[in-house]
Amino acid sequence: MLHCVNEVNVATEDGTVDDEATDDETDPDAAADETSDADGDTEDALPDDVASAEWIKQQPLPYPSDALEPYISKETVEQHWGVHQQMHVERLNGMIGGSEWEAMSLGQMMLASFNEGREQPHPPFFHAAQIWNHDFYWRSMKPGGGGKPPERLLKFINRDFGSYDGMVQQFMDAALTQFGSGWVWLSYKGSKLPYVNSRSPIPSDNYGRLVISKTPNAINPLVWGHSPLLAIDVWEHAYYLDYENRRADYVSAFLEKLVSWEMVESRLKKAVVQAVERDGCISRRHLRKQILARAKSQSRARPRQGRQTARRGDQEVASISPVEE
């Protein structure tokens, strides 16, 4: 998958690309060809599709309400999708009639009403985001899911979490430490998007990486410019009928028996193509600049090892396939 997006994509601390760097062009058509075999419908997943005009309707489930048994019961699905999610649809429709929000799609409304995270979101945000989150959640699962991810997705997981087990542990930790109601996400952290002004809470010098985040209430990673790949609802109504207060058992069943890894991989392919088309390749000069900056920072913390650290930085650059500057 574009060699894990050239292994390393570098950005500044706030997630924006350094304007002084010279980004080399890549061939979007070639990238699209490599990822054209994506399985499944990804139109519910990423920033392009948040402009769907179907927000005013309750979307159907992608499978029968008993299809996730015995891990999520028919009763839970009927309550969760048929009552809780339907309530958000009805309340959102009752709230926006005749207002400025009425002309917006669900995704546009969600991003606009988030209010860039500087103040409290505008009233439509909670219901719009919960509708989006739930549709995404249902399509993150399938009957007979779980198991190990496909090979190309697994390469990203191994690179960014050390191993599949490492990713599962981080996901579990996030789910079990989310205080109260909320969500846990596996996302692709791209560079800062032009329509997103709120800052990601995940600090990193690198983009083109998989990240795990937990969010309270209805917030999702789209408001930070990340591309969600997988979501689990950890509001109690998602699991209490089946698991009571045993959230860990619910999360384990979700990962081991229900996740549609094919859908996650399909969403990742789309996110990678969008990122490459938007940002292009990062130049070797820019990459070297970032690696050496980290090496100098480390050498200041450990003076005796400074020369070795800087030398390792040069070796990192040399090991990367040459890119014309």
C-alpha positions, 0 to 999 in steps of 0.5 A: 500500500504505497510501501506503507506510504514511503514508511515515514511521512513527516510534518511539523508538531501541529500536524501541518507540512513545513512550507519550506520543504520541497515536496516531490510529485507522485502519480495519483493515477498509479496510487489509485490503480494500486488501491483499486481492488478495495473490497466493500463500500467505503462511502461511509468512512472518510472525509469525501463521503461526509457530504452524503445527503441521506442524513435526514433518514435513518440508514438501514443496517448492513445486515439483519438485526440478529446477525451479530449474535451471540456477541451482540444480541438482536435485542441490543441491536433493536434498542441501539439502532432502532431506538437510540440512533433513531432518536438522534435522527428525529431530534436533529430533524426537529432542531434544524428546520428553517435554520442555516443548518437545513441546507447542509449535509450531515457531514458538513453540519457535523464539521461546521457545528463542532465550532473548531473545538475552541468553544462548546459545539453548536446544538446540532453537533451532538445529534449529527455526530452520533448519527454519523458515528453509529452508521460508521460503527455498524459498518465496522462489523460483520457476521463472522468477523474478527480474526487477523487483519489482511496482510497489507493492513497488518503491515501498517499495524506492525509498523505503527504499533509493533505488532497486532497484539500491541495494537489490540492492547492499546485499543483495549486500554483506550476503551477501558479508560474512557471515562463515561460515555464515548467512542474508541477509534483506529484512524489514519492520521493524515496531514492537516486538512484545509477544511479542519481548523481544530487541532488534533490532541494526538501529538506527533511529528509524523503523519501517514500513521495509524493512531488510536484515540478515545473521544467523549460523547459524540466527538469523532476524529474527523473533526481533527482531520483524521480518517477514521478506520474503525470505531467501537461505541462504549456508551453503556447502551451499546453493551449493557443488555448483553454484558452488564458492566463487563466492558472488557468482554464486550470490547474483546468480542468486538475485536475477536469476533465482529470486526470487519478487517476487510472494511478497515483495510478498504477505508485505509486504502482510500485514506492513503490515496486521498493523502497522497493526492493531496500532499504528494511525496515528502522530499528527502531533504525535508525528511533529513531535516526532521530526522536530524532535528530529532537527533539533535534534540536527543543529543542535548538530553544525552550529551555523551551519546550525541555523536552516535545519535546524530550518526544514526539520524544520517543512517536513517536518511541514507536507508530511505530510497532516494527521492529527487529533490 
